[in-house]
Amino acid sequence: MTVRVGKGGIEAVAEELTDQLRERGLVKVKFLRSARGGTDTETLASELAEESTAELIETRGHTATYR
């Protein structure tokens, strides 16, 4: 399952990520350009991990993997 983060930011998908992790155990999150703004993907991925209590496994390009 891939969750997309857009202009709503990470707050809009933190709960969805938590729900998907309960069901699947491993989820990819794609950070769209509108979400990144002037921030890099690694920073956003770390912030989303904290907000959703998920474990960030890796970031590659504009995609992060969580468990």
C-alpha positions as CSV (number, residue, x, y, z in Angstrom):
1,M,0.0,0.0,0.0
2,T,1.3,3.5,-0.8
3,V,0.0,6.6,1.0
4,R,0.5,9.9,-0.7
5,V,1.3,13.1,1.1
6,G,0.2,16.2,-0.7
7,K,-0.6,19.8,0.1
8,G,-2.5,18.8,3.2
9,G,0.9,17.9,4.8
10,I,1.8,15.1,7.1
11,E,-0.9,15.8,9.6
12,A,-3.5,14.8,7.1
13,V,-2.0,11.3,6.6
14,A,-0.5,10.4,10.0
15,E,-3.7,8.6,11.2
16,E,-4.0,6.9,7.8
17,L,-0.4,5.6,8.1
18,T,-1.1,4.3,11.5
19,D,-4.2,2.5,10.3
20,Q,-2.4,1.0,7.3
21,L,0.5,-0.2,9.4
22,R,-2.0,-2.1,11.7
23,E,-3.4,-3.9,8.7
24,R,-0.3,-4.4,6.5
25,G,2.8,-4.0,8.7
26,L,4.8,-2.3,5.9
27,V,3.7,0.9,4.1
28,K,5.3,3.2,1.5
29,V,4.7,6.9,1.6
30,K,5.2,9.1,-1.4
31,F,5.9,12.8,-0.7
32,L,4.5,14.8,-3.5
33,R,6.0,18.1,-4.6
34,S,3.2,20.1,-3.0
35,A,4.0,18.6,0.4
36,R,7.8,19.0,0.2
37,G,7.8,22.8,-0.4
38,G,11.3,23.9,0.8
39,T,11.8,20.8,3.0
40,D,13.6,17.6,2.0
41,T,12.0,14.2,2.0
42,E,14.1,12.9,4.9
43,T,12.9,15.6,7.2
44,L,9.3,15.1,6.3
45,A,9.7,11.3,6.7
46,S,11.1,11.7,10.2
47,E,8.4,14.1,11.2
48,L,5.7,11.7,9.9
49,A,7.3,8.8,11.8
50,E,7.1,10.8,15.1
51,E,3.5,11.9,14.5
52,S,2.3,8.5,13.7
53,T,4.6,6.5,16.0
54,A,5.7,4.5,13.0
55,E,9.3,3.3,12.5
56,L,11.0,4.8,9.5
57,I,12.9,2.1,7.7
58,E,14.4,4.1,4.7
59,T,13.9,6.9,2.3
60,R,14.7,6.7,-1.4
61,G,14.0,9.6,-3.7
62,H,10.7,11.0,-2.6
63,T,9.4,7.8,-1.0
64,A,9.8,6.5,2.6
65,T,9.1,3.1,3.9
66,Y,7.6,2.5,7.4
67,R,6.8,-0.4,9.7
